[in-house]
């Protein structure tokens, strides 16, 4: 809010993040810009936790019970793109695997097969997120949908960044909010994190076939074949659901028209030595 006031008073030339509650106001300004970038907002599911999350059917039911369109439109409000796979949809030269859209009937059927008809005997799970208003709104919305559609209860736990990170890294959580921004423009920067014991896997999930596909992709010289290997790996990841992808990020910013040399790009990198002011 205060950065926005400064921008409006011409004390700032560029603000690089806009809270969702100001979007309606800022998006009408001529200085407003938005560009999707290479990042995915998602939930990790701890498949090693002593909960029904060890059951693939339960994880899939949760995946199928997230209304991503609603989240993007009414909570994100910034033109975020719903994600049904893990690699962002704007990854060049790669058409990723996309899972099914929300399907509450199928989700209820899977819960029934897992022994939790209408949420009966299902324990209370916790969604962990780092303190931020939008994370809270998304978690509350998902909490409500899971209650209404599957009959299950989850509670929310917010922690400041350091504690949140420690808990996720230690596997001391059940469901945790997460975001991953690509380090370079290639599906590998997203998919290699879920190999067995990968440093950023943090879900406890492990699949030998997945590991093998990612390993093969590392050495595959033919780009089409390589992308095919990534596609097969992503399909396993989404079928097994140790994560629930929610959306592809969009960077919102406002920049005065006299600031030159800033170009939208999917890695969201803006080298300041290229930026200049022309008044």
PEFEN-V596450 format. One record per backbone hydrogen bond with DSSP energy under -0.5 kcal/mol. NH is the residue of the N-H (numbers start at 1). CO is the residue of the C=O. Records with the same first field share a line. If there is no record, write none. Layout:
NH: CO ; CO
//
This chain:
5: 1
6: 2
7: 3
8: 4
9: 5
10: 7
11: 6
12: 6
15: 254
22: 19
23: 19 ; 20
24: 20
26: 22
27: 23
28: 25
29: 26
32: 29
33: 253
35: 251
37: 249
38: 266
39: 37
40: 180
41: 247
42: 40 ; 178
43: 244
44: 176
45: 242
46: 174
47: 45 ; 203
48: 203
49: 46
51: 49
54: 51
55: 52
56: 54
59: 55
60: 56
61: 57
62: 58
63: 59
64: 60
65: 61 ; 62
66: 63
67: 65
68: 66
71: 67
72: 68
73: 69
74: 70
75: 70 ; 71
76: 71
77: 72
81: 248
82: 80
83: 246
91: 88
94: 91
96: 94
99: 84
103: 64
107: 103
108: 104
109: 105
110: 106
111: 107
112: 108
113: 109
114: 110
115: 112
116: 111
119: 116
120: 117
122: 119
125: 153
127: 155
128: 126 ; 175
129: 157
131: 159
136: 132
137: 133
138: 134
139: 135
140: 136
141: 137
142: 138
143: 139
144: 140
145: 141
146: 142
147: 143
148: 144
149: 145
150: 146
151: 146 ; 147
152: 146
155: 125
157: 127
159: 129
163: 160
164: 160
165: 161
166: 162
167: 163
168: 164
169: 165
170: 166
171: 168
172: 167
173: 171
175: 126
176: 44
177: 128
178: 42
180: 40
182: 38
186: 184
189: 186
190: 187
191: 187
192: 188
193: 190
194: 191
195: 192
198: 195
201: 198
202: 198
211: 207
212: 208
213: 209
214: 210
215: 211
216: 212
217: 213
218: 214
219: 215 ; 216
220: 216
223: 221
226: 222
227: 223
228: 224
229: 225
230: 226
231: 227
232: 228
233: 229
234: 230
235: 231
236: 232
237: 233
238: 234
239: 235
240: 236
241: 237
242: 237
244: 43
246: 41
247: 41
248: 81
249: 39
251: 35
252: 250
253: 33
254: 15
255: 31
256: 13
259: 256
260: 258 ; 276
263: 261
268: 265
274: 271
275: 272
276: 260
278: 258
279: 277
//
